Amino acid sequence: MILAAGMGISCAGKPESHSTTGVIQEIQNGGKTLVIDHKDFPGFMEGMTMPFDLANPVLSKGLKAGDRVRFTITRQGDAWPITAIEKIGK
């Protein structure tokens, strides 16, 4: 199941977003932030372990540390929250 939240729209009317996979290391802030050891976002960011806020806290429902996920971050002003996430295994 893929969960998604509101998408940011660029000046051209298209959402500016990037997707990759990773492993959840920790869930923080009452489920509003996921610390993810992620692979590269091709052409955008190298892989690393870092916290990501969620566009909607309901996105963390059913997730736990150790879960392997595919996720999308979307620009919302100066922030890049997770707007879609899918568990893909351990």
mmCIF file as gemmi writes it, N, C-alpha and C atoms, coordinates in Angstrom:
data_model
loop_
_atom_site.group_PDB
_atom_site.id
_atom_site.type_symbol
_atom_site.label_atom_id
_atom_site.label_alt_id
_atom_site.label_comp_id
_atom_site.label_asym_id
_atom_site.label_entity_id
_atom_site.label_seq_id
_atom_site.pdbx_PDB_ins_code
_atom_site.Cartn_x
_atom_site.Cartn_y
_atom_site.Cartn_z
_atom_site.occupancy
_atom_site.B_iso_or_equiv
_atom_site.pdbx_formal_charge
_atom_site.auth_seq_id
_atom_site.auth_asym_id
_atom_site.pdbx_PDB_model_num
ATOM 1 N N . MET Axp A 1 ? 0.847 -1.175 0 1 0 ? 1 A 1
ATOM 2 C CA . MET Axp A 1 ? 0 0 0 1 0 ? 1 A 1
ATOM 3 C C . MET Axp A 1 ? 0.89 1.235 0 1 0 ? 1 A 1
ATOM 4 N N . ILE Axp A 2 ? 0.565 2.195 -0.847 1 0 ? 2 A 1
ATOM 5 C CA . ILE Axp A 2 ? 1.28 3.464 -0.908 1 0 ? 2 A 1
ATOM 6 C C . ILE Axp A 2 ? 0.411 4.52 -0.242 1 0 ? 2 A 1
ATOM 7 N N . LEU Axp A 3 ? 1.007 5.259 0.687 1 0 ? 3 A 1
ATOM 8 C CA . LEU Axp A 3 ? 0.308 6.366 1.322 1 0 ? 3 A 1
ATOM 9 C C . LEU Axp A 3 ? 0.88 7.651 0.763 1 0 ? 3 A 1
ATOM 10 N N . ALA Axp A 4 ? 0.037 8.636 0.506 1 0 ? 4 A 1
ATOM 11 C CA . ALA Axp A 4 ? 0.515 9.902 -0.046 1 0 ? 4 A 1
ATOM 12 C C . ALA Axp A 4 ? -0.171 11.067 0.644 1 0 ? 4 A 1
ATOM 13 N N . ALA Axp A 5 ? 0.532 12.198 0.671 1 0 ? 5 A 1
ATOM 14 C CA . ALA Axp A 5 ? -0.014 13.433 1.241 1 0 ? 5 A 1
ATOM 15 C C . ALA Axp A 5 ? 0.06 14.513 0.175 1 0 ? 5 A 1
ATOM 16 N N . GLY Axp A 6 ? -0.417 15.716 0.485 1 0 ? 6 A 1
ATOM 17 C CA . GLY Axp A 6 ? -0.443 16.828 -0.465 1 0 ? 6 A 1
ATOM 18 C C . GLY Axp A 6 ? 0.904 17.094 -1.111 1 0 ? 6 A 1
ATOM 19 N N . MET Axp A 7 ? 0.914 17.374 -2.397 1 0 ? 7 A 1
ATOM 20 C CA . MET Axp A 7 ? 2.138 17.589 -3.153 1 0 ? 7 A 1
ATOM 21 C C . MET Axp A 7 ? 2.383 19.081 -3.355 1 0 ? 7 A 1
ATOM 22 N N . GLY Axp A 8 ? 3.651 19.515 -3.262 1 0 ? 8 A 1
ATOM 23 C CA . GLY Axp A 8 ? 4.011 20.892 -3.558 1 0 ? 8 A 1
ATOM 24 C C . GLY Axp A 8 ? 4.048 21.104 -5.06 1 0 ? 8 A 1
ATOM 25 N N . ILE Axp A 9 ? 3.729 22.281 -5.509 1 0 ? 9 A 1
ATOM 26 C CA . ILE Axp A 9 ? 3.703 22.585 -6.928 1 0 ? 9 A 1
ATOM 27 C C . ILE Axp A 9 ? 4.759 23.644 -7.227 1 0 ? 9 A 1
ATOM 28 N N . SER Axp A 10 ? 5.541 23.425 -8.267 1 0 ? 10 A 1
ATOM 29 C CA . SER Axp A 10 ? 6.561 24.396 -8.656 1 0 ? 10 A 1
ATOM 30 C C . SER Axp A 10 ? 5.917 25.53 -9.449 1 0 ? 10 A 1
ATOM 31 N N . CYS Axp A 11 ? 6.72 26.537 -9.783 1 0 ? 11 A 1
ATOM 32 C CA . CYS Axp A 11 ? 6.217 27.677 -10.556 1 0 ? 11 A 1
ATOM 33 C C . CYS Axp A 11 ? 5.632 27.214 -11.882 1 0 ? 11 A 1
ATOM 34 N N . ALA Axp A 12 ? 6.191 26.162 -12.461 1 0 ? 12 A 1
ATOM 35 C CA . ALA Axp A 12 ? 5.724 25.659 -13.746 1 0 ? 12 A 1
ATOM 36 C C . ALA Axp A 12 ? 4.472 24.8 -13.6 1 0 ? 12 A 1
ATOM 37 N N . GLY Axp A 13 ? 3.975 24.639 -12.374 1 0 ? 13 A 1
ATOM 38 C CA . GLY Axp A 13 ? 2.774 23.861 -12.154 1 0 ? 13 A 1
ATOM 39 C C . GLY Axp A 13 ? 3.031 22.389 -11.929 1 0 ? 13 A 1
ATOM 40 N N . LYS Axp A 14 ? 4.289 21.978 -11.912 1 0 ? 14 A 1
ATOM 41 C CA . LYS Axp A 14 ? 4.631 20.567 -11.713 1 0 ? 14 A 1
ATOM 42 C C . LYS Axp A 14 ? 5.269 20.398 -10.337 1 0 ? 14 A 1
ATOM 43 N N . PRO Axp A 15 ? 4.928 19.316 -9.633 1 0 ? 15 A 1
ATOM 44 C CA . PRO Axp A 15 ? 5.564 19.107 -8.329 1 0 ? 15 A 1
ATOM 45 C C . PRO Axp A 15 ? 7.057 18.81 -8.498 1 0 ? 15 A 1
ATOM 46 N N . GLU Axp A 16 ? 7.869 19.394 -7.633 1 0 ? 16 A 1
ATOM 47 C CA . GLU Axp A 16 ? 9.299 19.108 -7.63 1 0 ? 16 A 1
ATOM 48 C C . GLU Axp A 16 ? 9.514 18.054 -6.562 1 0 ? 16 A 1
ATOM 49 N N . SER Axp A 17 ? 9.758 16.825 -7.003 1 0 ? 17 A 1
ATOM 50 C CA . SER Axp A 17 ? 9.901 15.738 -6.048 1 0 ? 17 A 1
ATOM 51 C C . SER Axp A 17 ? 10.982 14.764 -6.505 1 0 ? 17 A 1
ATOM 52 N N . HIS Axp A 18 ? 11.449 13.957 -5.539 1 0 ? 18 A 1
ATOM 53 C CA . HIS Axp A 18 ? 12.501 12.972 -5.774 1 0 ? 18 A 1
ATOM 54 C C . HIS Axp A 18 ? 12.175 11.729 -4.962 1 0 ? 18 A 1
ATOM 55 N N . SER Axp A 19 ? 12.494 10.562 -5.517 1 0 ? 19 A 1
ATOM 56 C CA . SER Axp A 19 ? 12.196 9.295 -4.841 1 0 ? 19 A 1
ATOM 57 C C . SER Axp A 19 ? 13.444 8.435 -4.713 1 0 ? 19 A 1
ATOM 58 N N . THR Axp A 20 ? 13.454 7.604 -3.677 1 0 ? 20 A 1
ATOM 59 C CA . THR Axp A 20 ? 14.536 6.65 -3.456 1 0 ? 20 A 1
ATOM 60 C C . THR Axp A 20 ? 14.048 5.573 -2.485 1 0 ? 20 A 1
ATOM 61 N N . THR Axp A 21 ? 14.961 4.705 -2.091 1 0 ? 21 A 1
ATOM 62 C CA . THR Axp A 21 ? 14.66 3.681 -1.089 1 0 ? 21 A 1
ATOM 63 C C . THR Axp A 21 ? 15.592 3.852 0.099 1 0 ? 21 A 1
ATOM 64 N N . GLY Axp A 22 ? 15.212 3.248 1.217 1 0 ? 22 A 1
ATOM 65 C CA . GLY Axp A 22 ? 16.046 3.309 2.404 1 0 ? 22 A 1
ATOM 66 C C . GLY Axp A 22 ? 15.502 2.435 3.501 1 0 ? 22 A 1
ATOM 67 N N . VAL Axp A 23 ? 16.169 2.478 4.646 1 0 ? 23 A 1
ATOM 68 C CA . VAL Axp A 23 ? 15.768 1.7 5.817 1 0 ? 23 A 1
ATOM 69 C C . VAL Axp A 23 ? 15.508 2.671 6.966 1 0 ? 23 A 1
ATOM 70 N N . ILE Axp A 24 ? 14.342 2.554 7.574 1 0 ? 24 A 1
ATOM 71 C CA . ILE Axp A 24 ? 14.005 3.405 8.717 1 0 ? 24 A 1
ATOM 72 C C . ILE Axp A 24 ? 14.884 3.017 9.898 1 0 ? 24 A 1
ATOM 73 N N . GLN Axp A 25 ? 15.582 3.999 10.446 1 0 ? 25 A 1
ATOM 74 C CA . GLN Axp A 25 ? 16.45 3.78 11.592 1 0 ? 25 A 1
ATOM 75 C C . GLN Axp A 25 ? 15.733 4.103 12.903 1 0 ? 25 A 1
ATOM 76 N N . GLU Axp A 26 ? 14.858 5.117 12.849 1 0 ? 26 A 1
ATOM 77 C CA . GLU Axp A 26 ? 14.191 5.588 14.06 1 0 ? 26 A 1
ATOM 78 C C . GLU Axp A 26 ? 12.948 6.381 13.669 1 0 ? 26 A 1
ATOM 79 N N . ILE Axp A 27 ? 11.945 6.319 14.514 1 0 ? 27 A 1
ATOM 80 C CA . ILE Axp A 27 ? 10.749 7.15 14.359 1 0 ? 27 A 1
ATOM 81 C C . ILE Axp A 27 ? 10.735 8.117 15.527 1 0 ? 27 A 1
ATOM 82 N N . GLN Axp A 28 ? 10.686 9.428 15.22 1 0 ? 28 A 1
ATOM 83 C CA . GLN Axp A 28 ? 10.794 10.466 16.239 1 0 ? 28 A 1
ATOM 84 C C . GLN Axp A 28 ? 9.571 11.375 16.223 1 0 ? 28 A 1
ATOM 85 N N . ASN Axp A 29 ? 9.512 12.229 17.231 1 0 ? 29 A 1
ATOM 86 C CA . ASN Axp A 29 ? 8.541 13.321 17.265 1 0 ? 29 A 1
ATOM 87 C C . ASN Axp A 29 ? 7.096 12.805 17.147 1 0 ? 29 A 1
ATOM 88 N N . GLY Axp A 30 ? 6.805 11.717 17.866 1 0 ? 30 A 1
ATOM 89 C CA . GLY Axp A 30 ? 5.451 11.173 17.851 1 0 ? 30 A 1
ATOM 90 C C . GLY Axp A 30 ? 5.001 10.673 16.493 1 0 ? 30 A 1
ATOM 91 N N . GLY Axp A 31 ? 5.944 10.194 15.678 1 0 ? 31 A 1
ATOM 92 C CA . GLY Axp A 31 ? 5.607 9.679 14.357 1 0 ? 31 A 1
ATOM 93 C C . GLY Axp A 31 ? 5.616 10.732 13.262 1 0 ? 31 A 1
ATOM 94 N N . LYS Axp A 32 ? 6.072 11.946 13.573 1 0 ? 32 A 1
ATOM 95 C CA . LYS Axp A 32 ? 6.091 13.019 12.578 1 0 ? 32 A 1
ATOM 96 C C . LYS Axp A 32 ? 7.411 13.103 11.814 1 0 ? 32 A 1
ATOM 97 N N . THR Axp A 33 ? 8.439 12.389 12.302 1 0 ? 33 A 1
ATOM 98 C CA . THR Axp A 33 ? 9.766 12.422 11.691 1 0 ? 33 A 1
ATOM 99 C C . THR Axp A 33 ? 10.318 11.006 11.601 1 0 ? 33 A 1
ATOM 100 N N . LEU Axp A 34 ? 10.876 10.665 10.445 1 0 ? 34 A 1
ATOM 101 C CA . LEU Axp A 34 ? 11.53 9.375 10.253 1 0 ? 34 A 1
ATOM 102 C C . LEU Axp A 34 ? 13.006 9.619 9.987 1 0 ? 34 A 1
ATOM 103 N N . VAL Axp A 35 ? 13.874 8.912 10.711 1 0 ? 35 A 1
ATOM 104 C CA . VAL Axp A 35 ? 15.301 8.929 10.413 1 0 ? 35 A 1
ATOM 105 C C . VAL Axp A 35 ? 15.526 7.743 9.478 1 0 ? 35 A 1
ATOM 106 N N . ILE Axp A 36 ? 16.007 8.035 8.26 1 0 ? 36 A 1
ATOM 107 C CA . ILE Axp A 36 ? 16.14 7.007 7.228 1 0 ? 36 A 1
ATOM 108 C C . ILE Axp A 36 ? 17.563 6.975 6.694 1 0 ? 36 A 1
ATOM 109 N N . ASP Axp A 37 ? 18.132 5.774 6.619 1 0 ? 37 A 1
ATOM 110 C CA . ASP Axp A 37 ? 19.398 5.536 5.937 1 0 ? 37 A 1
ATOM 111 C C . ASP Axp A 37 ? 19.005 5.296 4.478 1 0 ? 37 A 1
ATOM 112 N N . HIS Axp A 38 ? 19.17 6.331 3.625 1 0 ? 38 A 1
ATOM 113 C CA . HIS Axp A 38 ? 18.645 6.247 2.264 1 0 ? 38 A 1
ATOM 114 C C . HIS Axp A 38 ? 19.73 6.169 1.203 1 0 ? 38 A 1
ATOM 115 N N . LYS Axp A 39 ? 19.347 5.614 0.067 1 0 ? 39 A 1
ATOM 116 C CA . LYS Axp A 39 ? 20.207 5.569 -1.118 1 0 ? 39 A 1
ATOM 117 C C . LYS Axp A 39 ? 20.163 6.954 -1.772 1 0 ? 39 A 1
ATOM 118 N N . ASP Axp A 40 ? 20.944 7.122 -2.844 1 0 ? 40 A 1
ATOM 119 C CA . ASP Axp A 40 ? 20.959 8.392 -3.579 1 0 ? 40 A 1
ATOM 120 C C . ASP Axp A 40 ? 19.567 8.742 -4.096 1 0 ? 40 A 1
ATOM 121 N N . PHE Axp A 41 ? 19.262 10.048 -4.08 1 0 ? 41 A 1
ATOM 122 C CA . PHE Axp A 41 ? 18.159 10.586 -4.862 1 0 ? 41 A 1
ATOM 123 C C . PHE Axp A 41 ? 18.845 10.985 -6.171 1 0 ? 41 A 1
ATOM 124 N N . PRO Axp A 42 ? 18.683 10.204 -7.243 1 0 ? 42 A 1
ATOM 125 C CA . PRO Axp A 42 ? 19.446 10.457 -8.471 1 0 ? 42 A 1
ATOM 126 C C . PRO Axp A 42 ? 19.377 11.913 -8.941 1 0 ? 42 A 1
ATOM 127 N N . GLY Axp A 43 ? 20.562 12.498 -9.132 1 0 ? 43 A 1
ATOM 128 C CA . GLY Axp A 43 ? 20.669 13.862 -9.618 1 0 ? 43 A 1
ATOM 129 C C . GLY Axp A 43 ? 20.293 14.938 -8.606 1 0 ? 43 A 1
ATOM 130 N N . PHE Axp A 44 ? 20.067 14.539 -7.321 1 0 ? 44 A 1
ATOM 131 C CA . PHE Axp A 44 ? 19.625 15.512 -6.331 1 0 ? 44 A 1
ATOM 132 C C . PHE Axp A 44 ? 20.451 15.457 -5.053 1 0 ? 44 A 1
ATOM 133 N N . MET Axp A 45 ? 20.617 14.271 -4.462 1 0 ? 45 A 1
ATOM 134 C CA . MET Axp A 45 ? 21.288 14.149 -3.164 1 0 ? 45 A 1
ATOM 135 C C . MET Axp A 45 ? 21.924 12.763 -3.046 1 0 ? 45 A 1
ATOM 136 N N . GLU Axp A 46 ? 23.124 12.734 -2.475 1 0 ? 46 A 1
ATOM 137 C CA . GLU Axp A 46 ? 23.793 11.462 -2.22 1 0 ? 46 A 1
ATOM 138 C C . GLU Axp A 46 ? 23.119 10.745 -1.056 1 0 ? 46 A 1
ATOM 139 N N . GLY Axp A 47 ? 23.309 9.433 -1.016 1 0 ? 47 A 1
ATOM 140 C CA . GLY Axp A 47 ? 22.765 8.642 0.07 1 0 ? 47 A 1
ATOM 141 C C . GLY Axp A 47 ? 23.415 8.996 1.403 1 0 ? 47 A 1
ATOM 142 N N . MET Axp A 48 ? 22.615 8.934 2.473 1 0 ? 48 A 1
ATOM 143 C CA . MET Axp A 48 ? 23.102 9.219 3.824 1 0 ? 48 A 1
ATOM 144 C C . MET Axp A 48 ? 21.997 8.85 4.81 1 0 ? 48 A 1
ATOM 145 N N . THR Axp A 49 ? 22.284 8.983 6.086 1 0 ? 49 A 1
ATOM 146 C CA . THR Axp A 49 ? 21.266 8.804 7.12 1 0 ? 49 A 1
ATOM 147 C C . THR Axp A 49 ? 20.867 10.184 7.613 1 0 ? 49 A 1
ATOM 148 N N . MET Axp A 50 ? 19.559 10.469 7.568 1 0 ? 50 A 1
ATOM 149 C CA . MET Axp A 50 ? 19.09 11.786 7.971 1 0 ? 50 A 1
ATOM 150 C C . MET Axp A 50 ? 17.611 11.737 8.347 1 0 ? 50 A 1
ATOM 151 N N . PRO Axp A 51 ? 17.149 12.746 9.103 1 0 ? 51 A 1
ATOM 152 C CA . PRO Axp A 51 ? 15.727 12.812 9.458 1 0 ? 51 A 1
ATOM 153 C C . PRO Axp A 51 ? 14.913 13.454 8.343 1 0 ? 51 A 1
ATOM 154 N N . PHE Axp A 52 ? 13.711 12.963 8.154 1 0 ? 52 A 1
ATOM 155 C CA . PHE Axp A 52 ? 12.753 13.539 7.219 1 0 ? 52 A 1
ATOM 156 C C . PHE Axp A 52 ? 11.443 13.759 7.956 1 0 ? 52 A 1
ATOM 157 N N . ASP Axp A 53 ? 10.907 14.974 7.887 1 0 ? 53 A 1
ATOM 158 C CA . ASP Axp A 53 ? 9.572 15.214 8.413 1 0 ? 53 A 1
ATOM 159 C C . ASP Axp A 53 ? 8.563 14.629 7.432 1 0 ? 53 A 1
ATOM 160 N N . LEU Axp A 54 ? 7.387 14.317 7.938 1 0 ? 54 A 1
ATOM 161 C CA . LEU Axp A 54 ? 6.307 13.796 7.107 1 0 ? 54 A 1
ATOM 162 C C . LEU Axp A 54 ? 5.327 14.919 6.789 1 0 ? 54 A 1
ATOM 163 N N . ALA Axp A 55 ? 4.853 14.983 5.559 1 0 ? 55 A 1
ATOM 164 C CA . ALA Axp A 55 ? 3.852 15.971 5.178 1 0 ? 55 A 1
ATOM 165 C C . ALA Axp A 55 ? 2.569 15.747 5.971 1 0 ? 55 A 1
ATOM 166 N N . ASN Axp A 56 ? 2.312 14.489 6.336 1 0 ? 56 A 1
ATOM 167 C CA . ASN Axp A 56 ? 1.142 14.128 7.131 1 0 ? 56 A 1
ATOM 168 C C . ASN Axp A 56 ? 1.561 12.982 8.057 1 0 ? 56 A 1
ATOM 169 N N . PRO Axp A 57 ? 1.421 13.137 9.376 1 0 ? 57 A 1
ATOM 170 C CA . PRO Axp A 57 ? 1.866 12.092 10.31 1 0 ? 57 A 1
ATOM 171 C C . PRO Axp A 57 ? 1.223 10.723 10.084 1 0 ? 57 A 1
ATOM 172 N N . VAL Axp A 58 ? 0.068 10.672 9.429 1 0 ? 58 A 1
ATOM 173 C CA . VAL Axp A 58 ? -0.577 9.379 9.16 1 0 ? 58 A 1
ATOM 174 C C . VAL Axp A 58 ? 0.304 8.498 8.259 1 0 ? 58 A 1
ATOM 175 N N . LEU Axp A 59 ? 1.247 9.111 7.536 1 0 ? 59 A 1
ATOM 176 C CA . LEU Axp A 59 ? 2.138 8.342 6.673 1 0 ? 59 A 1
ATOM 177 C C . LEU Axp A 59 ? 2.993 7.342 7.444 1 0 ? 59 A 1
ATOM 178 N N . SER Axp A 60 ? 3.236 7.586 8.73 1 0 ? 60 A 1
ATOM 179 C CA . SER Axp A 60 ? 4.087 6.674 9.518 1 0 ? 60 A 1
ATOM 180 C C . SER Axp A 60 ? 3.303 5.485 10.087 1 0 ? 60 A 1
ATOM 181 N N . LYS Axp A 61 ? 2.001 5.486 9.914 1 0 ? 61 A 1
ATOM 182 C CA . LYS Axp A 61 ? 1.174 4.404 10.463 1 0 ? 61 A 1
ATOM 183 C C . LYS Axp A 61 ? 1.636 3.047 9.917 1 0 ? 61 A 1
ATOM 184 N N . GLY Axp A 62 ? 1.899 2.137 10.836 1 0 ? 62 A 1
ATOM 185 C CA . GLY Axp A 62 ? 2.311 0.783 10.471 1 0 ? 62 A 1
ATOM 186 C C . GLY Axp A 62 ? 3.79 0.631 10.188 1 0 ? 62 A 1
ATOM 187 N N . LEU Axp A 63 ? 4.553 1.71 10.245 1 0 ? 63 A 1
ATOM 188 C CA . LEU Axp A 63 ? 5.994 1.625 9.991 1 0 ? 63 A 1
ATOM 189 C C . LEU Axp A 63 ? 6.756 1.497 11.298 1 0 ? 63 A 1
ATOM 190 N N . LYS Axp A 64 ? 7.941 0.853 11.226 1 0 ? 64 A 1
ATOM 191 C CA . LYS Axp A 64 ? 8.783 0.718 12.409 1 0 ? 64 A 1
ATOM 192 C C . LYS Axp A 64 ? 10.245 0.695 11.977 1 0 ? 64 A 1
ATOM 193 N N . ALA Axp A 65 ? 11.122 0.907 12.951 1 0 ? 65 A 1
ATOM 194 C CA . ALA Axp A 65 ? 12.562 0.847 12.682 1 0 ? 65 A 1
ATOM 195 C C . ALA Axp A 65 ? 12.889 -0.509 12.078 1 0 ? 65 A 1
ATOM 196 N N . GLY Axp A 66 ? 13.736 -0.505 11.056 1 0 ? 66 A 1
ATOM 197 C CA . GLY Axp A 66 ? 14.124 -1.726 10.366 1 0 ? 66 A 1
ATOM 198 C C . GLY Axp A 66 ? 13.353 -1.966 9.08 1 0 ? 66 A 1
ATOM 199 N N . ASP Axp A 67 ? 12.232 -1.269 8.891 1 0 ? 67 A 1
ATOM 200 C CA . ASP Axp A 67 ? 11.46 -1.431 7.662 1 0 ? 67 A 1
ATOM 201 C C . ASP Axp A 67 ? 12.197 -0.815 6.49 1 0 ? 67 A 1
ATOM 202 N N . ARG Axp A 68 ? 12.217 -1.537 5.379 1 0 ? 68 A 1
ATOM 203 C CA . ARG Axp A 68 ? 12.763 -1.017 4.129 1 0 ? 68 A 1
ATOM 204 C C . ARG Axp A 68 ? 11.612 -0.329 3.401 1 0 ? 68 A 1
ATOM 205 N N . VAL Axp A 69 ? 11.857 0.887 2.909 1 0 ? 69 A 1
ATOM 206 C CA . VAL Axp A 69 ? 10.795 1.682 2.303 1 0 ? 69 A 1
ATOM 207 C C . VAL Axp A 69 ? 11.236 2.335 0.995 1 0 ? 69 A 1
ATOM 208 N N . ARG Axp A 70 ? 10.267 2.602 0.151 1 0 ? 70 A 1
ATOM 209 C CA . ARG Axp A 70 ? 10.431 3.461 -1.017 1 0 ? 70 A 1
ATOM 210 C C . ARG Axp A 70 ? 9.66 4.72 -0.665 1 0 ? 70 A 1
ATOM 211 N N . PHE Axp A 71 ? 10.277 5.896 -0.84 1 0 ? 71 A 1
ATOM 212 C CA . PHE Axp A 71 ? 9.606 7.122 -0.44 1 0 ? 71 A 1
ATOM 213 C C . PHE Axp A 71 ? 9.922 8.274 -1.381 1 0 ? 71 A 1
ATOM 214 N N . THR Axp A 72 ? 9.045 9.274 -1.329 1 0 ? 72 A 1
ATOM 215 C CA . THR Axp A 72 ? 9.164 10.469 -2.166 1 0 ? 72 A 1
ATOM 216 C C . THR Axp A 72 ? 9.16 11.692 -1.272 1 0 ? 72 A 1
ATOM 217 N N . ILE Axp A 73 ? 10.09 12.599 -1.551 1 0 ? 73 A 1
ATOM 218 C CA . ILE Axp A 73 ? 10.096 13.903 -0.89 1 0 ? 73 A 1
ATOM 219 C C . ILE Axp A 73 ? 9.67 14.939 -1.928 1 0 ? 73 A 1
ATOM 220 N N . THR Axp A 74 ? 8.917 15.939 -1.477 1 0 ? 74 A 1
ATOM 221 C CA . THR Axp A 74 ? 8.411 16.97 -2.385 1 0 ? 74 A 1
ATOM 222 C C . THR Axp A 74 ? 8.656 18.334 -1.763 1 0 ? 74 A 1
ATOM 223 N N . ARG Axp A 75 ? 9.163 19.253 -2.56 1 0 ? 75 A 1
ATOM 224 C CA . ARG Axp A 75 ? 9.432 20.607 -2.065 1 0 ? 75 A 1
ATOM 225 C C . ARG Axp A 75 ? 8.121 21.28 -1.664 1 0 ? 75 A 1
ATOM 226 N N . GLN Axp A 76 ? 8.124 21.784 -0.432 1 0 ? 76 A 1
ATOM 227 C CA . GLN Axp A 76 ? 7.006 22.569 0.086 1 0 ? 76 A 1
ATOM 228 C C . GLN Axp A 76 ? 7.624 23.808 0.733 1 0 ? 76 A 1
ATOM 229 N N . GLY Axp A 77 ? 7.747 24.877 -0.043 1 0 ? 77 A 1
ATOM 230 C CA . GLY Axp A 77 ? 8.459 26.069 0.42 1 0 ? 77 A 1
ATOM 231 C C . GLY Axp A 77 ? 9.933 25.738 0.538 1 0 ? 77 A 1
ATOM 232 N N . ASP Axp A 78 ? 10.516 25.945 1.729 1 0 ? 78 A 1
ATOM 233 C CA . ASP Axp A 78 ? 11.925 25.614 1.969 1 0 ? 78 A 1
ATOM 234 C C . ASP Axp A 78 ? 12.104 24.202 2.504 1 0 ? 78 A 1
ATOM 235 N N . ALA Axp A 79 ? 11.028 23.488 2.738 1 0 ? 79 A 1
ATOM 236 C CA . ALA Axp A 79 ? 11.082 22.14 3.329 1 0 ? 79 A 1
ATOM 237 C C . ALA Axp A 79 ? 10.937 21.065 2.249 1 0 ? 79 A 1
ATOM 238 N N . TRP Axp A 80 ? 11.415 19.856 2.591 1 0 ? 80 A 1
ATOM 239 C CA . TRP Axp A 80 ? 11.318 18.696 1.707 1 0 ? 80 A 1
ATOM 240 C C . TRP Axp A 80 ? 10.736 17.515 2.492 1 0 ? 80 A 1
ATOM 241 N N . PRO Axp A 81 ? 9.464 17.565 2.871 1 0 ? 81 A 1
ATOM 242 C CA . PRO Axp A 81 ? 8.889 16.46 3.636 1 0 ? 81 A 1
ATOM 243 C C . PRO Axp A 81 ? 8.614 15.238 2.759 1 0 ? 81 A 1
ATOM 244 N N . ILE Axp A 82 ? 8.48 14.107 3.435 1 0 ? 82 A 1
ATOM 245 C CA . ILE Axp A 82 ? 8.039 12.883 2.758 1 0 ? 82 A 1
ATOM 246 C C . ILE Axp A 82 ? 6.556 13.059 2.439 1 0 ? 82 A 1
ATOM 247 N N . THR Axp A 83 ? 6.211 12.86 1.167 1 0 ? 83 A 1
ATOM 248 C CA . THR Axp A 83 ? 4.818 12.995 0.746 1 0 ? 83 A 1
ATOM 249 C C . THR Axp A 83 ? 4.204 11.66 0.331 1 0 ? 83 A 1
ATOM 250 N N . ALA Axp A 84 ? 5.04 10.637 0.152 1 0 ? 84 A 1
ATOM 251 C CA . ALA Axp A 84 ? 4.551 9.287 -0.165 1 0 ? 84 A 1
ATOM 252 C C . ALA Axp A 84 ? 5.566 8.294 0.356 1 0 ? 84 A 1
ATOM 253 N N . ILE Axp A 85 ? 5.095 7.188 0.9 1 0 ? 85 A 1
ATOM 254 C CA . ILE Axp A 85 ? 5.998 6.156 1.428 1 0 ? 85 A 1
ATOM 255 C C . ILE Axp A 85 ? 5.32 4.801 1.316 1 0 ? 85 A 1
ATOM 256 N N . GLU Axp A 86 ? 6.123 3.791 0.968 1 0 ? 86 A 1
ATOM 257 C CA . GLU Axp A 86 ? 5.633 2.436 0.802 1 0 ? 86 A 1
ATOM 258 C C . GLU Axp A 86 ? 6.631 1.47 1.429 1 0 ? 86 A 1
ATOM 259 N N . LYS Axp A 87 ? 6.156 0.6 2.298 1 0 ? 87 A 1
ATOM 260 C CA . LYS Axp A 87 ? 7.006 -0.424 2.885 1 0 ? 87 A 1
ATOM 261 C C . LYS Axp A 87 ? 7.287 -1.479 1.839 1 0 ? 87 A 1
ATOM 262 N N . ILE Axp A 88 ? 8.577 -1.812 1.645 1 0 ? 88 A 1
ATOM 263 C CA . ILE Axp A 88 ? 8.942 -2.797 0.632 1 0 ? 88 A 1
ATOM 264 C C . ILE Axp A 88 ? 9.666 -3.999 1.22 1 0 ? 88 A 1
ATOM 265 N N . GLY Axp A 89 ? 9.67 -4.138 2.528 1 0 ? 89 A 1
ATOM 266 C CA . GLY Axp A 89 ? 10.273 -5.294 3.167 1 0 ? 89 A 1
ATOM 267 C C . GLY Axp A 89 ? 11.275 -4.913 4.232 1 0 ? 89 A 1
ATOM 268 N N . LYS Axp A 90 ? 11.984 -5.911 4.739 1 0 ? 90 A 1
ATOM 269 C CA . LYS Axp A 90 ? 12.992 -5.698 5.802 1 0 ? 90 A 1
ATOM 270 C C . LYS Axp A 90 ? 14.365 -5.719 5.204 1 0 ? 90 A 1
